[in-house]
Structures are given as structure tokens and as C-alpha cells.
Amino acid sequence: MTRSLLDLFPSLVRRDRASLTATLIAPPIALAVAILLNLLLSVAIDRDPATVLHAMLLEPFLSWASFSEVLLKTGPLLLIAQGLAIGFRARVFNIGAEGQFVLGAIFASAIPVWFPQATGGWIWPSMLLLGAVGGALWASIAAFWRVRLNANEILVSLMLSLVAIQFLYFLLLGPWKDPNGFNFPQSVLFQYDAMVPTLIPGTRVNVSLLLAFAASLAAWVFMQKSFMGYTLQVGGMAPRAARYAGFSEGRAIWLSLLIGGFAAGLAGAAEVAGPLGQLQRSIPTGYGYAAIIVAYLGALHPLGIIVSSLVMAVIYIGGDNAMVSANLPIAVVRVFQGVLLLSYLIAVSFVRYRLAWPTATRNPT
């Protein structure tokens, strides 16, 4: 009998159990593939791949000043990714962390904007708390629409990010615009007590990095040791079994989105109260979208997310270096991030599946 062309290629067959080896090697393989493709892209646009590789992956570690900036960016990426990963493991896909990050920055900025003369050690903690609440409130809109109206939380949360950015522009071009800011779309500079304390003297690294590591520990305890975390994981892995056991799907959606929004809002508050020192139009940094890559590259595990957030921070700082030393377009850095996620998703598919090659068959005589 003749065989079709598709019979000549291997097929994916589900494994009896997840492959531990594939789980461990998927992230480094994805990173290696992304680096290789990025170098090929550099050659295609007539850039020296050796210079690009040195600038993106080595320069961030060659000086304390560069590495301190890596630590600075690790904080918000780690904080947002830990919050998103909890929802992702429950199959609740919050794609609007960027908007929640912006709302957190706006809520936190309300204190120094409305009370510019206020003093006291209560200001920056209040800003962080208010920012976290703002992010959670913004995420609650997507939760309400999903639970009450069965609207897709992916689309709703993503569209809300665009609304949040427009609201930011309205404030900075209108009621919150600094009257002495030479017509720039920015708020007044925050007073000293509205700034998050520096963690490492001589750098911009602040205590928000400690908050990110504390959030990582809390995420591990919540998902591994608490009954609510267990119900979220069961709901994600086996929705029918979760409903049969009486676990509330609506509660899982609300909790997942609120946790993600709280973490993103806290990161936004730490950004304006830390390295920026004022509310600016550039506050949508892309951390909310990059944190999605961080969460999946870390296999949705708190420990893995710590490592992947550091990797993504290196890509951020290395990309800035490459734009200067290798004249690399910013679009190439964005492509690198997207290819990294795509490579990981392909590599991680072999955790649950394996390649099965077709067996040879003889034609009947």
C-alpha cells in the first residue's frame, strides 16, 4: 500500500507521565535557541553578531553599575510574574498586568501630587499599599466581566491596559500636569519621604527588590502549603474534578485576577516611588507583558521565576547596551523576547509529549 506524505513525519504522542528531564532542560534550550536566532537576525540586518552578543549578554555583568541596573529591573519583573503565575496555574490568563501596573503607579502618585508638602515615614509605605489596591481594583473589572458575563479575561484585561494608558495621558496632560514642568507631560517631583529607601548605597536598587523576593516566598507558600492554593492548582489541571469536588470556579477567577493585579499595582507604585520619582508618560515600560514571558520561562514555579526574571532583566539592560554599542534597533530586542517565549512553549511541549516516528510498512506483493 502507498503511504501519504504525512506518514513520513513523526507525530506527537502523549507521555504516560511528565518528563522531568524535559522540564529541566526546556528553559536553557529555549534560551539557547533564542540567542542563536537573535544572532542570525543581527547578521541579516548587517550587525556584527559578536558585538551584539557581547553587549546583550556579557556587558550587564562586567561592571557593578550595569549589574545594579539588572537588579533594579529584576524587582518589578519578579513581582509581576509571581502574581501572574498563580493565575496561569489556575488557567486564569491575566494579560492586562501592564494596565494594572499603570493604575498602581497612578494610585500611588495621588499622595505626593495632592499633598506635595507632606512629610513623614508613612508616605512611601502608604503609596505602595495604595498602588497595590489600585492594581487589584483594575483587575477586578476583568474578574467581574468573566464571572458575571462570561467575558474572556484575556481580551478584557488586555483592552483595559489601553484604557489605563489613556487615563494616564489624560492626567499628565490635564489635572496632574506639573505647572512648572516646561509643558512636559509629567507630574510634580515627589518629595523625599515619598521615595522608596535605597537598598544598596550608590545605586538605584531599592527595597522593592526585597518585596519581590518576599512575594516569591509568599507565592511558594500559598501554592504549595495552603488549601486555597491547592484548589487553584486542581482547578487548572482538572476543571471537571474541581467542580465535582465543590471548588468554586468564580472564587478562583476572582482570587487569581486580584492577586495578579495586586502584585502588578505594587510594582507600578514602586516604580514611580523609586527610580522615577514622579509620574511620567513613559511609565508603561512593558514590564506587564515581559512578565508573562518571565512566568512561563520559569515554568510557573516561584524558584524558576526568580531565575527567569534575572535573565529577562539582563536582556533589558543588554538590549540598551546593544542599541548604543552595536547600533541595534529596539525592535530586535522585542523580537528576542518574543522568540524566547515561543522557543520555550515549543520546548516545554515535550514535557507531556514525545516524538513517535512512523514504523516502516511493506507493500503487499
N, C-alpha and C positions, 0 to 999 in steps of 0.2 A: 504494500500500500504506500502511496505517496504521503509525505509529511508536509504540513503547512510551514510557512516561513517562521511563524511564531514558535513552533515546536523546537526550533534550533537554539532558542534563548532560554536562560534559566528563569525560574519563577520563584516568587516569594512564598515560603511555607511557614506557617506559624509554629514557633517552638513550643514544646511542652512546658517549659519554664523559661523565664527571662535569663539571658546570658549575662553573667557577672563580668566576664571578660569584655564583652561588647559595651557594657555600661561604663567600664573604667577607661577604655581606650577611645570611646566616641568623641569626647571633648578634645583631646590632643590631636586626633586625626582631623577633626573639623578645623581646628586652628591651623594645622599644617597645610591643609588644602586651601584654606582662605588666604594664607600667606603666599602660597605658590601662585594662585590665580591673581592676587594683587600685584605680584612681581611681573607676571605676564601682561597685565593691563598697563603697568608702568612702561614696559618695553613698547607696547602698542602705541602709547601716546608720546613716545620718544623721550622717556626719562630714564636716567641711569638706575637700574634696579638695585645695585649695591648701595648707592647713596640713599635711595628710598628705604631699603631695609635697615640701614644704619640709623637713619633719622627716626623711623617709626618704632623700632623695637629695641634699639640699644641706647640711644641718647637719653630717654627718660630715666635710665639707671646710672648715667655717667656723672651726674652731679647731684648734690643734695637739694639744690634749688629746684631742679626738674622733678626729682622723686617726691619732694614735698607737694608739688602740684598734682602728682599722681595720687597721693594720699588725699588731697583736697577733693578731687573728683571721685575718689572711691566712696566717700561718705554718702552722697546723695544716691549714687547708683546702687550701692548696697542696701540702703534703707528702702528705696522704692521697690527694688527687686524682691526683697524678703516679703514685703506686703503683697506684691502681685503673685508670688509663687504659692502662697496659701490659697488664693482663689483659683489659680490654674490647676492645682492638685484636686480641687473640688469641681473642676470643669466649669468654673465661672470665669469668663475671659474678660477681664477689665483691661481694655486697650486705651482707656482715657486717662492714664496716670499723668500725662503731660498737662491736661487741663486741671486736674486736681492739684498738681504741683503749682500751677499758676495761681489757683484760688488760695492755696496755702500762703503763697507769697503776698497776695493782696490782703488777706485777713490779718496776717502778722504785721503788715505795714500800717494798718489802721491806727495802731497805738502811737508810733512816732510821728505819723502825719497829723493826727488830731491833737496830740499832746507833745509838741516838739520840745517843750521846756521841762518835761517831767524827768525826774531823776530817781535813782534807787535800783537796788539789785533785783527788784521784782519784774523789771520791764522785759528783759530778754527771755526769761522763762515763760512769762505771760504771752509773749509773741509766738514762741514755739508752740505753746498749747493752743492758742487761738488759730494758728496756721493749720495745725493738725485737725482741729474741729472744722475749719473751712474746707479742707480736702475731703473729709468724711461727708460733710453736707453735700458737696458737689457729686460725690459718688452715690449718695442716697437717691439722687434723681434717677440714675440708671437702675438702681435696685428697685425703686417703686415701679418704674415702667416695666421692668422684667416680671416682677411678681404679680402686679395687678393687671397689666395689659399684655403680658407675654411678649413684650418687645425684645428684640435681640440686644443683649447688653453690649455686644461688640460694636454695633453701629451706633447705639445711643451714646455710649461713653466716648467713642471717637468723635462724634459730632459735637458733643458737649465741650470737647477740647477746643474746637474752633470758636465756640461761643465764649469760652473763658478768655481766650486771647483777644477777642474783640472787646470784651468788657475791660480788659487791662488797658487796651489802647484808648478807650473812652475815658478812663480815669486819668491817664497820663497826659491826654490832650485836653482835658477839661478840669474837673474839680480838684484833682490831686496834683496838677502841674505846678512845679516849683516856680513861683513868680520871679525868682532871682536866678533862674537856671538858663538864661540866654536863649529862651524859647526851645530848649531841648525837651523832648517828651520823657520827663523823669520827675520823681518826687523830690522833696527836700532831703538833704543828707540826714541820716539818723544820728541822734546824739550818742555819746559814748556808752551810756548804760543800756542802749538798745542793741548793742553789738554783742554777739556770742563770744565768750572769752577764748583767747588763743590757747591751743593745746601745746604747741611746740614753739618756743620763742624764736623769733627771726623768720618765721614762715607764716603763711596764711591758714595753716591747718588749725581748725578749732575743735571745740568739744563735740560738735555734731558727729565727728568720726567715732567717738566713744558711744554716742547714742545709736549709731548704725550697728556697732558690734553688740551693744545691749539688745537691740532689736533682733539681731541674728540669734542670740541665745534665747530670747523670748519666743521666737518663731520655732526653734527646735523643741523647746519645752511644750509649746502649745500643740504642735503637730504630733509629737511622739509620746507625750505623757498625759495629755488631757483628753477627757471623753469627747468634748466638742471637736477637738482636732481629729479624733478618730472618726467621728461621724462625717466630717468633711471629706476625709480620705475615702471612706466607704462610699459616700455619695458620688465621688468622682470615678472610682473604679467599677462600682456595680450599682448604678442608679436604681434598678429594679429591686435589688436586695435591700437597699437603703429604705425605699418606700415600704417594702414589706415589713421591715423592722420598726417602722413607725418614725423614722427620721424625717424631719421637716425639710422639704426642698426649699421652701420660701425662706426659712431661717438661715439655711446655708448660703443662699444668694445674698441676703442682707448682710450677713456676717462677713462673707468674703469681700464684698464690694466696700463695706465700711472699713475693714482692716486695710485694704489696698489704698483707699482714699486717705485714711488717717496717716499712713506712712508717707504717701506722696506729698500731702499737705505739710507734714512735719519737715520733709526735705526742702520744700519750697520756702518755708519760714526760715530755715537755717541758711538758705542761700542769700536771702535779702538781708538777714541779720548777721551774716558772716562776711564772705568775700566782696559782696556788692556794696553793702552799707546804705542802700536806697532802693526803691522800686524803680526798675528801668524797663524800657520796651524790649530789651534783649533777654528778659527773664525766661521766656520759653527756650530753654537750652537744648531740648531734645532728650533730656535725661529720662523722661517718661517713656519714650519709645526705645531708647537704648537699654533701659532696664528690662524690657521684655526679652531682649537677646541675652542679657545677663542671667535672667531667671532660668531660661531654657538651657543655656550653656552650662549652668551649674546643676543641671539635672533636677531642678526644682527642690534641691536639698540645701538647707541652710549653710552647711560647710562648703559645698560646691559653689554656692553663690558668692561666698566670700572670695574664693579664688577667681571666679569669672568676673566679679566686679573689679578686681585689681587688673585683670587682663584688659577689660574694656577701658579702664582709666588710662592704662598705658597707650592704648590705641588713640584715645582722645589727645593726650599730650604729644605722642609721637606723630600724630597727624598734623598738629600745629607746627611741630618742628619740620616735618617734611614739606609743608607749604612754603616755608622760608628757605630751607637749605636745598631742597630738591625741586622747588617751584611746582609742587604737586597740587592740582586742583582739589578744592574741598570735596567735590563730588566723588573723587576717588576714595576718600576716607569713608564717605557714606556707603559707597558700593562695598567697601571692605567689610563694614559692619553687617550689611545685608547678606553678603556671601557667607559670612561666618555663621549666621543663623541658618541659612539654607543648608550649608555643609553639615551643621550639627543635626538638623532634622533628618537628613538623609542617613547620616552615620548612626543615629540613635534608632532608626527603624530596624537595624539588625539586632537590637536588644530583644525584640519579640519575634523577629522573623529571621529566616536563614534562606540562602540561595539553594534551590534544588535544580540540578541540571537534568535535562531530559535524558532518559535512557535510550540507547540505540535499539532500533527495531529492524528486523529483517523483512524485506519484501517477500511475500509468499511466492513460491515457484509454481 
